[in-house]
């Protein structure tokens, strides 16, 4: 059986794995990848140049691949369940979706059950900008002072797409707000998420609006403070894309964001997503 070699990227987050693309589907390899993902949060396969059909097959071997419904754009990749991430889109919802990635967030905060993992491969690296940053929520929660943990236990958060979009729409129209709410209406989630694996993360990020039962400004201040804590250097890893890179990340334990870039940078990523099986609780 093929055994993968794992090299840690930072003490708290990330692992680099060197393996040929044609060995990814060998017996036992997807299972090893999944186990390492649960342990290290972010996996980098540098310059592996995985074909789309192998990306889809690996996703299916690692779990249940989610169809690209919200992000479906009629492309050949979309028909395979792959989301093409680029700024050359002309449909406004799709463009907003890509631009919204510039802020720290957890995927699936609008759903009862968020996704398990995301696989990203670099088709065209950006000429400038466009790095992807990751923050380890498990490590950040563990490092919180016990008094802060007691203070936030049991609190509930309102998440909505409008909050994220207002970061770059300074005067949204009623039509904009209706469009966002149709995709991601205000949704209540726990602030502290105790997971079945015994680990704990925080359900925060750009879609987090305020805390249920708190004055708006007090709730907003608490969320901002927690976000600042969780995205400190000791909990983060920033990935600069090179052509052919494959990155897999464990969504329930992370925040992520893309660094700003413009359409001229040419950045194109292909993404698949694995369905989750654990509800926010």
N, C-alpha and C positions, 0 to 999 in steps of 0.2 A: 504494500500500500504506500502511496506517495505521502510523505510527511512534510508539512510546510515548515519553513524556518521563519521565526518571528523575531524582529528587532524592535525594541521599544523606541518611540520617537521622543516622547517626554516622559518624565517619571509618572505622571498621572493620566496621560492620555495619548492614544495613538500607537500603532504598530506598523512597521514596514514589512511587507511580505514579497519575496522574490520567487516567482514561479512562472513558467511559460504559459501562455494563454491556452495552449492545447492540453494542459494538464489540469485545468480548473475543474473539469467535470469527472476526473478520475474518482474511483470509489473512495469514499471517505473524505475527500478534499472539501466539498461544500460543508460537511458537518464540522470539520476542523475550523473552517473559516467562521462559521456561525458561533462556535464556542469561543474563539479568539475575539470575535466582535463583542460578545457579552462581557468579556474581561477588559478589553482595551478601548472600546467605544468607537474608535475610528481606525479603519484599516486602509493603508496605502499600498497599491500594487503599481510601482512606478514604471511608466512606459510600456505597459503590458500589451497595449493595442488590441483589446478584445473586440472581435466582430460583434455586430448587433445580435446575431442569432445566438452567439455564445453568452452574451449578456442576459438575454431572455432565458436561456436554458439554465444558467447559473441561478438566476432569480427564482425560477420554478423549483430548483433543487433545494434552495435554502428555505423556502416557505411558500406561502400563497401570494402570487404576484397580483397586485391590484391593477385593474384596468385603468387606463388614462382617460377617465370620463370628463372631469372638470377641465383638464388641460388638453383634451382632444382638439387637434387643429387640422384634421384632414390629411396630414402628411403620411407618407409610407411608414415612417417610424411610429406614428400614433396608432396605426393599424396593428402594430406588433405589441402595443402596450408601452411604448417608449415615449417619454416626453422630451422633445427637443427644446432645450433652454437656450434662448438667444433673444437679442433685442431687435431683431428684424421683423417682428410680428406686427401686424396691422390691426388685428382685432383688439379692442381696448381692454377687455377682461384679461386676455392673455398677456398683454403688455404690462398691465398693472400687476399681474401675478409675478412676472419676472422682476419688475422694479421693487416689489415689496420684499424680495429676498435680501435687499441691502440692509435690513435691520434684524437684530437678534430675534429668533423665533423658534418654536417647536412646531413641526408639521403636525397637522391634524387636531389642533386645539379646539376646533369647532365640532369635533365628532365625539360620540361616547367612547369609542375605542380608537386611539391614534395608531398610525402605522408603526410597524416593528423596525424596519430598516429601509434605507435608501441606498441605491447603487448609482454612482455618477461616473461617467467616463468622458474624458476630454477629447473631443473631435478636433477643435481648433482652440489653441491656447490664446488668451487675450494678449494683445500687443502691450497693454499696460493696464494695471488694476485688475479687478475681477478675481482676486484670491478668495478662497472660502475659509472662514474662521469657524472653529468649533469650541464650545465651552462645556466642560464636564460638570453636569448638575449634581451627579452623585458625590463627587469630591467636594464641590462647593457646599452642599448641604451638610456633609459630614464635618466640615471645618467650621460651621457656624457655632458661635457660643451657645451653650445649653439654654441660657435665658432667652436668646432670640428664637431658638427652636420652640420653646414653650409658648412664646408670644404669638407665633404664626400658626401653631397647630390648630386645625379645625376651621381656619378661615377659608372663605370661598371667593373666587375671582370671576369677574365678568370679562369674557373675551369677545372681540368682534373685529371684523375686517376693517370697519370704518376707522377704528383707532389707528391701525397700521397705515392705512392709506392717507390719513390726514398728515402724516409726516412729510409727504411731498405734494399733496393737494392742499393748497392753502385756502382755497375758496371753492370747495366742492359744491356742485349743484345738487338739487333734490334728486335728479336723475342718477347722478353718481352714487349717492347714498343708497338709493333704492337698488341699484345694480349690485353694490357690495353686499347689502343685506340679503339679497336673493342668493348669493353664493355662501355667505358666512354670517348669519344673523347673530345677535348677541346670545352668548351661551355661557352658562355658569359651570365652573369647574373647581375642584379643590385646589388650594394653593400648594399644599404639601401632599405629594403623591407617594404613599407607601406601597411598594410593588411586591409582587409575590416572590421575587428573588431575594427578598430581605433588604433591598436597597431603597433609597428614598431620593426623589428628585422634586423639583419645584416646577409648577406649571405657570411659567411667566414668559415674557418676551413682548414683541411689538404689538401683538393683538390684545394683551392684557390691559384692561381699561381702568378698573378700580376694584376695591374690595367691598363685598356685600356687607351692608350694615355699618360702614364707616363713612364719615364725610368724604366727599369726592377727593378733595385735595390731600387729606390724610392718607387715604388709600393709594392715591397716585404716588405720593412720596414714599410710601413703604415699598411699592412695586419698583420704583426707580432705584431705591437703595439696594434691594435684593438683586436687581439686574446688574448694578455696578459691582456688587460682591461676586456674583457668579461668573463675571467676565473678566476678573483679574487675571494677570499674566500667568499665575501659577496654575490656573485651571483651564488654560486655553492652548490651542494649536492653530496656526495659520498655514494653510496650504497654498502654495504658488503653483498653478497648473502648468504642466508640460504635456505636449502632445502624447496621447495614448495612456495617460494616467487613469487608473481606476481607483475610486475611493468609495468605501462602504461605511456608513455610519449608523449607529444604534440610536434611533430616534427618541425612545422614552427616557434616555439618560443625558440628552444633549440639547443645547441651543446651537443654532448655526446661523450664519449670514454670509452673503457675498459682499466683497468690498466693491465700492462704486466703480463702474466702467461705462463707456458709451458704446453705441452701436459700431463706431469706427474701429473699436478694439478687436472686433471680430470673434469674440468669445462664443463658442458653441459647445454645450455639454449634452449628453444623452443620459436620461434618468429612467430608472425603474424603481418601483416601490413595493415593499413586502407588507402585506396586511398584518396588523397587530391582532393579538388575541387576549389582551388585558385592558379592561376598561379603566378610565380614571376613577379613583375611589379614595 
